[in-house]
Amino acid sequence: MSELFDAVDALLASRAVLPPPAERKRLRAAHGLTIDEVATALKVRRATVSGWESGKTEPRPPERDAYARLLDKLAELYPADTATPDPAPAPAPAPAPAPAVVPATFGAPAPAEAPTLSTGPAPEAAATASPETPQAPAPAAPAAAPRPARTTRPSSTSRRPGAKKAAPAGTPAGADPRFENGPLAVVDVEDGKVLAYCTGGLVLDVPAKSLPSLVDWTLKEAKLGQPKLSSPGRPADPLIVLTAAACERYGLPVTLTDEEKVSGRIPEGHKVIKQLTRAEWQLTKRGFGPWARIYRPAKGSERQCVQLCIPSWNALDTRFWGNAGQLPSAELARVLGVYASRVMTPRGSTAVTGLELMTALHPPTHAVRDEETGVLRQAETKTPGSLGKDPIDPLNFPPCEVPDGHPALKDLPKFHVRGADEKLIEEAYDWARPLTEAEYALRYLVGIDVNMAFAAGANGLTVGLGEATHVKAPAFDPKLPGSWLVDLSHVDLSRVKVGKEWVNLDGSLLPSPFTPKGERPEGPAWYATPTVAYAVELGYDVAPIEAYVRYETGRYLDGWYTRLRDAYLATMADLGVHADLSPEDFLAAMNGYKDRDPELGLVATAIKATVKGGIGKLRERPRAEGWRPGEPWRALSRPTWRPDIRAAVISRTRINLHRKIVKHASFTGQYPIAILSDCVVYAANGPSPLDFLPYREGKPLPGGFKLGVNPGLVKHEGTQEVLWGEGVREQFNAPALNLARYIKDGTVTDEDNGE
C-alpha cells in the first residue's frame, strides 16, 4: 500500500500548482534573489528560470516540486497584498506578451535617493576650516542602496512615444518627468529579448532593431537622463551600456582587435557607423570607441545626444572599476546608477568624469533671457567663477608650468633638460630613509593612508581662473595663486615654527616639504603658492626672484570637492563606515568593509579614482601617435587644461601631509620611515595605528593625524614586521627602498622595483 501512496504523491508533485509567471518573478525579487541564484539552487540554466518567469516554458519534475516549494515559502513571507498588484491577468490561458516594464531582480536607489547633504558653510567660515575637516557635518548614515526592491509596480505594454511608464522605486513626487527612469540603462539580450536594466530596479522592453533606432528610442521613449548639477548647466545626456550580447544584436564586435585597441575605435567604414550616418547621426572626433557619443546638432536649446559605454571594449577599466564590467546587467545598472546619482552620469573613464564634473558644476557660459523677446539664449560672457569657454592660448602659458614637448617650449634646444629652476615640479611624495637603531628595536612597521588626500587638498583652495601675469622680484602674497621662482634652501627643518612656537626637531629624519623626493633644495626653484606659503609658516623669510601670478581667482574646486566628499561619505556609510565612529570602532568597521556589499565597494573605489584622475586630467599629456614635441595636442584645446591648478592641488596635498608629520614629530618624537603619495609608514611597538598615534581619551593630537572616514583623515593601510622591511631592503640592496609601496600586503615584485 505504501508504494501506491508514494506513486500518488509523486503524481501530485508532478502537477504542483505554481503561481502565474509575473507572481513568480515578484516573489523572487521581493526576497532579493537573482535569476542566477535560483538557477544554481535548482541546478538548471539561467535561461530556464528566465523562461519560467516569462511564461514561455513550465518547469518539469523533479525541479518543478522544488521550485513550487520555493515559491510557496516566498509567498508566505511576501503576500501579494503587501505590494502594488500587477494588473489583473487576462482570462485567456495563453501567456500574455512580455510587459514593457517589469520589476528587476536587483534593487538600486533612484538618483533622488542619494542622501541630501549640506553644501558647506558660507565662504567666510569655509576659509578658516582646516583642509581635512569637511565643510559640513558628516552625514548620518543613509539607508544603504536598497537591495533588493520589495515592491512591484504597474507595467505597461505600450511602446508609443511618450507613453507613461512606471518610475523607479523611491522616485519622489515632483521629480523631473523627462528622466523618470533614471540616468542610464544597461542593454542586454535574454532569451531573444532586448531588455534595458535601469536604476531603481526597473527593466524596460527595448523594441529597437538597430543601433540608430536604439538611439531614437533612448531619446524619445526611454526617459533617461539626469537633471543639471548647477543652475547655469544643462542636463546630462542619457547613458546606454551595451553588454556583449547587445553588441552582437546590434552588429558591433564583442571585443576590439589589437589594431582597434591602439586606435581606440572601430574603423570609419564599419557597417554600424554607416547605419548611423544614413540616419543622420554623427560621432565626435574620437570616433566609435569604448565611450562613444552619438548626436545630432542641437536645435535651439534641445540637445539630441546619447552616450554609449561598452564594457567588453574595456570601457570600465579594472584599475578603477574592478570587476564591474563582468557583473550581470542588473548589478551593473546598480553600480553605475549609484555612482551617477552621487557623482554624475559617467562621461568616460573616471578621470574624464572627474574633469567633466568640474565643468558641470561651473559651466563656462550661462543662458540669459532676452529682454525684448523673453527667450532664453546662451550668453557669450563667462559664468562667474568658471574657467570660461575658450582655452588659454598654449603660447600664453608660463614656460615653467608646462610639461616637456609643449608648444611654449618649442624654441628650446632639442636635448635640453630643464631643472627645478626652469620647471615647476609639484608632485606627490616618493621618499624613504633607513631605520635608526631605536626603530630597529621596534617590532612593526605601520602604514596609515590619507582618505581622498587630493580632494582634501582641493578643498578651500584659491586658484587662478585666467591667464598669468609675469612679474619680477615680487613680494610674496600667499593669497595670490601662481608659480614663484624662489630659493628655499635656507629653510632648516631642525628648527621650525609649529603654530606660534619654535621647536627643535631632528631634520635628518624628515623629508623636505619642497621636493617630491624629500631632498633639500640646492638653490632657486619654481614652486606653487601653497609650497612657498608653507616656508613662511615654518618661520622663514622668502624673496621671490620672479613669478607668474593670476589676479582673477576663485575657489573653483570647492563644489567639486563637496560633491565627491558627499558621494564618498554616503557610500562608506552604506558599507557600515560612519563619520562619527570612535577610533577603535572605525578601525573595526574598515576591516573588510567592501565585502559587506561588493558592488558598493566598487562605487567607493570609482569615487576615489574620480578624484585622482580628475586632478591628473588638468595636465593631460599627448597620447596620439604621430605627435611631435613642440606641436599642440588635443587636450590643449579645452579650458580645463590647467597644469597650474593641478600643481596647486598637489602642492597643498603634500604640504598638508608634511604639516601633520611635523606636528606629530614635535609632540611624540616619532618620524616617518617612508612616504608614498598619501601613505606614511612609522615604526611602532604594536600593529595598530593606535599603537603610535597620540590619542587621549579618544581625542587626537590637534593638527596631527586623526583616524576617520572624512577626506583628509587617515585609515590603516597595512602592517608588516620590521624584519620584513629589512629583508626586502637587503634583497634589493636598497637601504632606503620605499616600503610604503608594499606595506599594504607585503608583496614585492621585481617589476615594482624596475628590475
GIBELDA-V830960 format. One record per backbone hydrogen bond with DSSP energy under -0.5 kcal/mol. CO is the residue of the C=O (numbers start at 0). NH is the residue of the N-H. If there is no record, write none. Layout:
co->CO nh->NH
co->CO nh->NH
This chain:
co->0 nh->4
co->1 nh->5
co->2 nh->6
co->3 nh->7
co->4 nh->8
co->5 nh->9
co->6 nh->10
co->7 nh->11
co->8 nh->12
co->9 nh->13
co->10 nh->14
co->11 nh->14
co->12 nh->15
co->19 nh->22
co->19 nh->23
co->20 nh->24
co->21 nh->25
co->22 nh->26
co->23 nh->27
co->24 nh->28
co->25 nh->29
co->26 nh->30
co->27 nh->30
co->27 nh->32
co->28 nh->31
co->33 nh->37
co->34 nh->38
co->35 nh->39
co->36 nh->40
co->37 nh->41
co->38 nh->42
co->38 nh->43
co->39 nh->42
co->44 nh->48
co->45 nh->49
co->46 nh->50
co->47 nh->51
co->48 nh->52
co->49 nh->53
co->50 nh->54
co->50 nh->55
co->50 nh->56
co->59 nh->62
co->59 nh->63
co->61 nh->65
co->62 nh->66
co->63 nh->67
co->64 nh->68
co->65 nh->69
co->66 nh->70
co->67 nh->71
co->68 nh->72
co->69 nh->73
co->70 nh->74
co->71 nh->75
co->72 nh->76
co->73 nh->77
co->78 nh->81
co->79 nh->82
co->99 nh->204
co->101 nh->202
co->109 nh->112
co->110 nh->113
co->114 nh->116
co->121 nh->124
co->121 nh->125
co->122 nh->126
co->124 nh->127
co->125 nh->128
co->129 nh->132
co->131 nh->133
co->134 nh->120
co->151 nh->83
co->155 nh->99
co->159 nh->162
co->167 nh->170
co->171 nh->174
co->175 nh->178
co->176 nh->179
co->178 nh->181
co->179 nh->167
co->180 nh->198
co->181 nh->224
co->182 nh->238
co->183 nh->198
co->184 nh->186
co->184 nh->240
co->185 nh->187
co->185 nh->196
co->186 nh->242
co->187 nh->194
co->189 nh->192
co->192 nh->189
co->192 nh->194
co->193 nh->205
co->194 nh->187
co->194 nh->196
co->195 nh->197
co->195 nh->203
co->196 nh->185
co->197 nh->200
co->198 nh->201
co->199 nh->168
co->200 nh->103
co->201 nh->197
co->202 nh->101
co->203 nh->195
co->204 nh->206
co->209 nh->213
co->210 nh->214
co->211 nh->215
co->212 nh->216
co->213 nh->217
co->214 nh->218
co->215 nh->219
co->216 nh->220
co->216 nh->221
co->217 nh->223
co->219 nh->161
co->222 nh->180
co->225 nh->235
co->229 nh->232
co->235 nh->225
co->237 nh->306
co->238 nh->184
co->238 nh->240
co->239 nh->241
co->239 nh->308
co->240 nh->186
co->240 nh->242
co->242 nh->246
co->243 nh->247
co->244 nh->248
co->245 nh->249
co->246 nh->251
co->247 nh->250
co->256 nh->260
co->257 nh->261
co->258 nh->262
co->259 nh->263
co->259 nh->264
co->266 nh->269
co->269 nh->273
co->270 nh->274
co->271 nh->275
co->272 nh->276
co->273 nh->277
co->274 nh->278
co->275 nh->280
co->276 nh->279
co->281 nh->294
co->283 nh->286
co->286 nh->288
co->287 nh->265
co->289 nh->291
co->289 nh->309
co->291 nh->293
co->291 nh->307
co->292 nh->283
co->293 nh->305
co->294 nh->281
co->295 nh->303
co->297 nh->299
co->298 nh->301
co->300 nh->302
co->301 nh->298
co->303 nh->295
co->304 nh->237
co->305 nh->293
co->306 nh->239
co->307 nh->291
co->308 nh->241
co->308 nh->310
co->309 nh->312
co->309 nh->314
co->310 nh->313
co->314 nh->316
co->316 nh->319
co->316 nh->320
co->317 nh->321
co->320 nh->323
co->322 nh->325
co->323 nh->326
co->327 nh->331
co->328 nh->332
co->329 nh->333
co->330 nh->334
co->331 nh->335
co->332 nh->336
co->333 nh->337
co->334 nh->338
co->335 nh->339
co->336 nh->340
co->337 nh->341
co->338 nh->342
co->338 nh->343
co->348 nh->352
co->349 nh->353
co->350 nh->354
co->351 nh->355
co->352 nh->356
co->353 nh->357
co->354 nh->358
co->355 nh->359
co->356 nh->360
co->357 nh->361
co->363 nh->382
co->365 nh->378
co->367 nh->369
co->367 nh->376
co->369 nh->373
co->374 nh->369
co->376 nh->367
co->382 nh->385
co->392 nh->395
co->393 nh->396
co->397 nh->400
co->397 nh->401
co->398 nh->401
co->399 nh->423
co->402 nh->405
co->404 nh->629
co->405 nh->408
co->406 nh->409
co->408 nh->411
co->412 nh->415
co->415 nh->417
co->418 nh->421
co->418 nh->422
co->419 nh->525
co->422 nh->424
co->423 nh->425
co->424 nh->426
co->428 nh->676
co->430 nh->674
co->435 nh->439
co->436 nh->440
co->438 nh->441
co->442 nh->721
co->443 nh->683
co->444 nh->719
co->445 nh->681
co->446 nh->716
co->446 nh->717
co->447 nh->679
co->448 nh->714
co->449 nh->452
co->450 nh->711
co->451 nh->455
co->452 nh->456
co->453 nh->457
co->454 nh->458
co->457 nh->460
co->460 nh->462
co->462 nh->553
co->468 nh->548
co->470 nh->546
co->476 nh->479
co->478 nh->480
co->480 nh->549
co->481 nh->528
co->482 nh->547
co->483 nh->485
co->483 nh->526
co->484 nh->544
co->484 nh->545
co->485 nh->487
co->485 nh->524
co->487 nh->490
co->490 nh->492
co->491 nh->494
co->493 nh->504
co->495 nh->502
co->496 nh->498
co->497 nh->499
co->497 nh->500
co->500 nh->497
co->502 nh->495
co->504 nh->506
co->505 nh->508
co->506 nh->509
co->511 nh->514
co->514 nh->517
co->515 nh->429
co->517 nh->511
co->522 nh->487
co->524 nh->485
co->525 nh->424
co->526 nh->483
co->527 nh->530
co->527 nh->531
co->528 nh->532
co->529 nh->533
co->530 nh->534
co->531 nh->535
co->532 nh->536
co->533 nh->537
co->534 nh->539
co->535 nh->538
co->537 nh->496
co->544 nh->472
co->545 nh->484
co->546 nh->470
co->546 nh->548
co->547 nh->482
co->548 nh->468
co->548 nh->550
co->550 nh->552
co->551 nh->464
co->551 nh->465
co->553 nh->462
co->553 nh->555
co->554 nh->557
co->556 nh->560
co->557 nh->561
co->558 nh->562
co->559 nh->563
co->560 nh->564
co->561 nh->565
co->562 nh->566
co->563 nh->567
co->564 nh->568
co->565 nh->569
co->566 nh->570
co->567 nh->571
co->568 nh->572
co->569 nh->573
co->570 nh->574
co->571 nh->576
co->572 nh->575
co->575 nh->577
co->577 nh->580
co->581 nh->585
co->582 nh->586
co->583 nh->587
co->584 nh->588
co->585 nh->589
co->586 nh->590
co->587 nh->590
co->589 nh->591
co->589 nh->592
co->591 nh->594
co->591 nh->595
co->592 nh->595
co->593 nh->596
co->596 nh->599
co->596 nh->600
co->597 nh->601
co->598 nh->602
co->599 nh->603
co->600 nh->604
co->601 nh->605
co->602 nh->606
co->603 nh->607
co->604 nh->608
co->605 nh->609
co->606 nh->610
co->607 nh->611
co->608 nh->612
co->609 nh->613
co->610 nh->614
co->611 nh->615
co->612 nh->616
co->613 nh->617
co->614 nh->617
co->615 nh->618
co->616 nh->619
co->617 nh->641
co->623 nh->626
co->627 nh->630
co->632 nh->635
co->633 nh->636
co->634 nh->637
co->637 nh->640
co->639 nh->641
co->641 nh->644
co->641 nh->645
co->642 nh->646
co->643 nh->647
co->644 nh->648
co->645 nh->649
co->646 nh->650
co->647 nh->651
co->648 nh->652
co->649 nh->653
co->650 nh->654
co->651 nh->655
co->652 nh->656
co->653 nh->657
co->654 nh->658
co->655 nh->659
co->656 nh->660
co->657 nh->661
co->658 nh->662
co->659 nh->663
co->660 nh->664
co->661 nh->665
co->662 nh->666
co->663 nh->667
co->663 nh->669
co->664 nh->668
co->672 nh->432
co->673 nh->680
co->674 nh->430
co->675 nh->677
co->675 nh->678
co->677 nh->449
co->678 nh->675
co->679 nh->447
co->680 nh->672
co->680 nh->673
co->681 nh->445
co->683 nh->442
co->683 nh->443
co->687 nh->690
co->688 nh->691
co->688 nh->692
co->692 nh->694
co->695 nh->698
co->698 nh->695
co->700 nh->703
co->705 nh->713
co->709 nh->712
co->712 nh->450
co->713 nh->707
co->714 nh->448
co->714 nh->716
co->717 nh->446
co->719 nh->444
co->720 nh->724
co->721 nh->725
co->722 nh->726
co->723 nh->727
co->724 nh->728
co->725 nh->729
co->726 nh->730
co->727 nh->731
co->728 nh->733
co->729 nh->732
co->733 nh->736
co->736 nh->738
co->737 nh->740
co->738 nh->741
co->738 nh->742
co->741 nh->745
co->748 nh->752
co->749 nh->752
co->749 nh->754
co->750 nh->753
